[in-house]
Amino acid sequence: MRLKNSHRGCAIRAPFDAGFTLVEVICSVAIAAFVVSVLFYGLGGGYSILRTSREDLRATQILMQRSEAIRLLTWAQLTNCPTTFQEVYNQTSATNGASGTIYYGTLSTTGVATNIPDSVAYKSSIHLITIAVVWTNSVGGRNIAHRRQMQTLSAVNGMQNYLAGGGQ
């Protein structure tokens, strides 16, 4: 480093010595590009996880809604209930529209509940109902199928008769 005239003992750099070398600039640009690309990849992955979580939560809401409605039905009403259904969820609109995630659901009756002990007197008055929902979403350009199911019990006269005191 060449020094110009010193003033009170302070060294001043020559103008051509100031700045960064080409290698330093290229390295810093490469590091910055890597950091930005990792940031965008992380944000994309985060939004993908958020979307999958929202869809999973919506499937749980659909299952809960259907199971609560089924618990209130009598067996006679349950025979008129459709065994398949379809729900559309579009997170970008205020109401469910024609686009978005489509949930396909099935409702199946197992018959007498197998999870109740045989010694219980009301076992023949209870049916086990299984509600399942399937949907597909796209993560990273791949279609991934999802499935959730929930089981509930249905009484011969519906739960509302037991809650209101009209049943056994």
Phi, psi and omega per residue, in radians:
M1 nan 2.235 3.099
R2 -1.599 2.484 -3.129
L3 -1.884 2.405 3.003
K4 -1.487 -2.922 -3.141
N5 -1.064 2.328 3.116
S6 -1.537 2.462 3.052
H7 -2.051 2.006 -3.116
R8 0.976 0.654 3.040
G9 1.466 0.117 3.137
C10 -1.636 2.313 3.108
A11 -1.598 2.391 3.130
I12 -2.017 2.306 -3.139
R13 -1.298 2.639 3.056
A14 -1.293 2.633 -3.082
P15 -1.038 -0.603 -3.107
F16 -1.369 -0.154 3.086
D17 -1.553 -0.246 -3.102
A18 -1.402 2.648 3.079
G19 1.861 -3.073 -3.093
F20 -1.926 2.728 3.084
T21 -1.415 2.872 3.141
L22 -1.087 -0.654 3.116
V23 -1.111 -0.734 3.119
E24 -1.108 -0.723 -3.138
V25 -1.159 -0.768 -3.138
I26 -1.111 -0.737 3.110
C27 -1.101 -0.752 -3.118
S28 -1.187 -0.662 3.096
V29 -1.160 -0.693 3.114
A30 -1.129 -0.742 3.113
I31 -1.126 -0.759 3.131
A32 -1.113 -0.713 3.116
A33 -1.118 -0.718 3.101
F34 -1.099 -0.781 -3.136
V35 -1.105 -0.745 -3.141
V36 -1.157 -0.711 3.132
S37 -1.156 -0.688 3.082
V38 -1.135 -0.669 3.111
L39 -1.087 -0.812 3.132
F40 -1.165 -0.672 3.085
Y41 -1.107 -0.733 3.110
G42 -1.133 -0.715 3.102
L43 -1.131 -0.737 3.111
G44 -1.091 -0.748 3.090
G45 -1.132 -0.668 3.113
G46 -1.119 -0.749 3.107
Y47 -1.170 -0.594 3.093
S48 -1.142 -0.760 3.091
I49 -1.112 -0.717 3.123
L50 -1.098 -0.744 3.133
R51 -1.125 -0.761 3.122
T52 -1.104 -0.694 3.113
S53 -1.128 -0.713 3.101
R54 -1.097 -0.754 3.138
E55 -1.156 -0.661 3.102
D56 -1.142 -0.736 3.106
L57 -1.124 -0.703 3.120
R58 -1.122 -0.669 3.085
A59 -1.086 -0.723 3.101
T60 -1.116 -0.690 3.104
Q61 -1.106 -0.734 3.124
I62 -1.096 -0.784 3.132
L63 -1.090 -0.755 3.131
M64 -1.127 -0.752 3.140
Q65 -1.060 -0.807 -3.136
R66 -1.170 -0.737 -3.110
S67 -1.178 -0.648 3.105
E68 -1.158 -0.664 3.109
A69 -1.196 -0.682 -3.113
I70 -1.178 -0.619 -3.133
R71 -1.070 -0.483 -3.105
L72 -1.446 -0.280 -3.076
L73 -1.408 2.561 2.976
T74 -1.412 2.944 3.141
W75 -1.112 -0.596 3.107
A76 -1.134 -0.732 3.099
Q77 -1.215 -0.571 -3.116
L78 -1.169 -0.514 3.106
T79 -1.206 -0.415 3.104
N80 -1.554 -0.101 -3.109
C81 -1.343 2.335 3.135
P82 -1.131 2.507 -3.103
T83 -1.541 -0.191 3.054
T84 -2.257 2.657 3.095
F85 -2.642 2.920 -3.125
Q86 -2.452 2.316 3.092
E87 -2.193 2.452 3.103
V88 -1.972 2.321 3.110
Y89 -2.167 2.064 3.082
N90 -2.099 1.870 -3.045
Q91 -1.273 -0.244 -3.102
T92 -1.575 -0.217 3.131
S93 -1.992 2.818 -3.108
A94 -1.262 -0.500 3.127
T95 -2.147 2.846 3.091
N96 -1.191 2.160 -3.103
G97 -1.976 -2.849 -3.090
A98 -1.405 -0.284 3.140
S99 -1.983 2.880 -3.126
G100 2.119 -2.846 -3.135
T101 -1.432 2.310 3.133
I102 -1.856 2.180 3.112
Y103 -1.795 2.204 3.102
Y104 -1.868 2.178 -3.073
G105 -2.091 2.673 3.063
T106 -2.283 2.630 3.132
L107 -2.202 2.157 -3.136
S108 -2.327 2.462 3.107
T109 -1.812 2.131 -3.133
T110 -1.371 -0.435 -3.028
G111 1.857 -2.566 -3.136
V112 -1.013 2.342 -3.092
A113 -1.090 2.210 -3.125
T114 -1.510 -0.193 -3.110
N115 -1.643 0.149 3.086
I116 -1.875 2.346 -3.131
P117 -1.064 2.614 -3.132
D118 -1.153 -0.397 -3.095
S119 -1.298 -0.228 -3.113
V120 -1.382 2.284 -3.037
A121 -1.182 -0.557 -3.052
Y122 -1.569 0.172 -3.076
K123 -1.003 -0.674 -3.120
S124 -1.289 -0.162 3.130
S125 -1.693 0.095 -3.086
I126 -2.161 2.317 3.041
H127 -1.973 2.596 3.061
L128 -1.662 2.174 -3.115
I129 -1.978 2.308 3.093
T130 -2.011 2.230 3.103
I131 -2.013 2.224 -3.134
A132 -2.183 2.530 3.107
V133 -2.273 2.330 3.044
V134 -2.183 2.547 3.069
W135 -2.709 2.855 -3.131
T136 -2.198 2.375 3.001
N137 -2.280 2.890 -3.097
S138 -1.913 2.142 3.107
V139 -2.182 2.027 3.129
G140 1.094 0.579 3.137
G141 1.450 -0.028 3.111
R142 -1.876 2.409 3.057
N143 -1.489 2.226 -3.122
I144 -2.104 2.170 3.122
A145 -1.516 2.411 3.128
H146 -2.131 2.660 3.120
R147 -2.545 2.311 3.030
R148 -2.291 2.580 3.063
Q149 -2.502 2.740 -3.137
M150 -2.487 2.529 3.106
Q151 -2.051 2.553 3.106
T152 -2.511 2.903 3.111
L153 -1.854 2.521 3.126
S154 -2.186 2.249 3.136
A155 -1.556 2.689 -3.071
V156 -0.990 -0.660 -3.135
N157 -1.819 0.216 -3.122
G158 1.385 2.685 -3.086
M159 -1.244 -0.530 -3.079
Q160 -1.074 -0.530 3.112
N161 -1.212 -0.601 3.122
Y162 -1.331 -0.625 3.132
L163 -1.236 -0.613 -3.118
A164 -1.466 -0.070 3.115
G165 1.550 0.132 -3.091
G166 -1.588 -0.181 -3.083
G167 -1.840 -3.013 -3.105
Q168 -1.661 nan nan
